[in-house]
Amino acid sequence: MTFQAILENTDANIAKITLSGELNAATAPTFKQEIENATATDIQKLVLIMKDLEYMSSAGLRILIFAKQKMGANVDIYLISPQEMVLDTIKKTGFHHSVIIMDNDDF
């Protein structure tokens, strides 16, 4: 499946990025660009819709860490419906302590 990262800014200072496909070294720059686009606005929450993200390599994890560092402590990052394989990668690194993991994006 082809990787996609689609950014949507809402009126409530929330940036949502819908991720699908495989996030790896070849596709990580696309994700990083959307993170940079999201940080160009004054957001309070970054919501990553991950239900269709089938795989995430260490390169994808580095972009998540980059996002957390770039946005600072005042911006919460939400991971919505990550698949088991993706969630396992996040938990093995301990990054799940730095984000909020939810089953839906009702805010």
SVG drawing of the C-alpha trace seen along z (x, -y; Angstrom):
<svg xmlns="http://www.w3.org/2000/svg" viewBox="-16 -30 31 36">
<polyline fill="none" stroke="black" stroke-width="0.4" points="0.0,0.0 1.3,-3.5 2.1,-5.7 0.0,-8.9 0.1,-11.6 -2.8,-14.1 -2.9,-17.2 -6.1,-18.8 -6.2,-21.9 -9.4,-22.4 -10.8,-25.5 -10.0,-24.4 -6.2,-24.7 -6.0,-21.0 -4.0,-19.6 -4.9,-16.1 -2.7,-14.0 -4.2,-10.9 -1.5,-8.2 -1.9,-5.2 0.3,-2.6 3.9,-1.9 5.9,-4.6 9.6,-3.7 12.9,-5.4 11.6,-6.1 8.3,-7.7 9.4,-9.4 10.2,-12.7 6.6,-13.0 5.5,-12.6 8.1,-15.1 6.9,-17.7 3.3,-17.4 4.6,-17.8 6.5,-20.9 3.3,-22.2 1.3,-21.6 3.9,-23.4 3.7,-26.5 0.3,-27.2 -0.5,-27.8 -1.9,-24.4 -2.5,-22.9 -3.1,-19.3 -1.6,-17.1 -3.8,-14.2 -2.4,-11.3 -5.0,-9.0 -3.2,-5.7 -5.9,-3.1 -4.7,-2.6 -1.0,-2.8 0.2,0.8 3.8,0.5 6.2,-2.0 10.0,-1.6 12.5,-3.4 12.5,-6.2 8.8,-6.9 9.5,-6.8 12.3,-9.4 9.7,-11.7 7.3,-11.2 10.2,-12.2 11.0,-15.1 7.3,-16.2 7.3,-16.0 10.5,-18.1 9.5,-20.6 6.1,-21.3 7.2,-21.4 5.6,-20.4 2.5,-22.5 1.3,-20.5 -0.3,-17.1 0.2,-14.4 -2.6,-11.9 -2.2,-8.6 -5.6,-7.4 -6.3,-3.7 -2.8,-2.5 -2.6,1.1 -1.0,3.7 2.3,3.8 2.7,0.0 1.7,-0.2 4.2,2.5 7.0,0.5 6.0,-2.6 5.8,-0.7 9.1,1.0 10.8,-2.3 8.9,-3.8 7.5,-6.6 4.0,-5.7 4.7,-7.6 5.1,-10.8 1.8,-10.6 -1.8,-10.0 -3.2,-6.8 -6.9,-6.6 -9.4,-4.5 -11.2,-7.5 -10.7,-11.2 -13.7,-12.7 -12.6,-16.0"/>
</svg>
